[in-house]
């Protein structure tokens, strides 16, 4: 094959590969520039809170259930613990199903027990199956100046002083779950999901191709080979041009 024909073939493939690779050159350049300044703009300290990206890292946003207790909030995030505002409060067996203020106490219903707290969030007592409490607890509310709870299809009026529960057939004002304020929700999510995965980590994985799964790094390697071909063909064409000039 003559040098002129080789130079023509190289020029055609150099142009095609160059056009295909231009987008990835731009991608690597932009992400590389951003990575050089993550500390300056604080991306190394900003936790990732985008559900779609978190699922890529195996982190799922929990189902948050919250009830208002006067000016405070008791919440459950699908784990085994309750939170008062943004701080861990107590162990909760079976999930949160209601919370009310009654006789100066906070009464919280988990799936398997009633928890009694003072207004200073001090745990007073746990009432469970060994007290004869109906289970599972599905709802908690107020009725006739007393507490009422629902277990299965039955509703009971509860006397927490006498530890008695009698069938109840009148209307009940059930406790309703509400949306917590944004700052409390953010604090709860930080406690639950941690702050280890930051936007700097996302940029690193985007730059290397790991963000796209197991095929991402392989695809990045292919693009790197294209860059090598571009550099090599460019040098060959330059040398061929100098030879022709001579």
Secondary structure, DSSP 8 states (H G I E B T S, - for coil): --HHHHHHHHHHHHHHHHHHHHHHHHHHHHHHHHHTTHHHHTTTTSB---HHHHHHTT------EEEEETTEEEEE-SSSEEEETTEEEEE-SS-EEEEEEETTEEEEEESS-EEEE-TT--EEEEE-GGGT--SS--EEEEETTEEEEEETTEEEEEETTTTEEEE--S--EE-------HHHHHHHHHHHH-S-SBHHHHHHHHHHTGGG-HHHHHHHHHHHHHHHHHHHHHHHHHHHHHHHH-
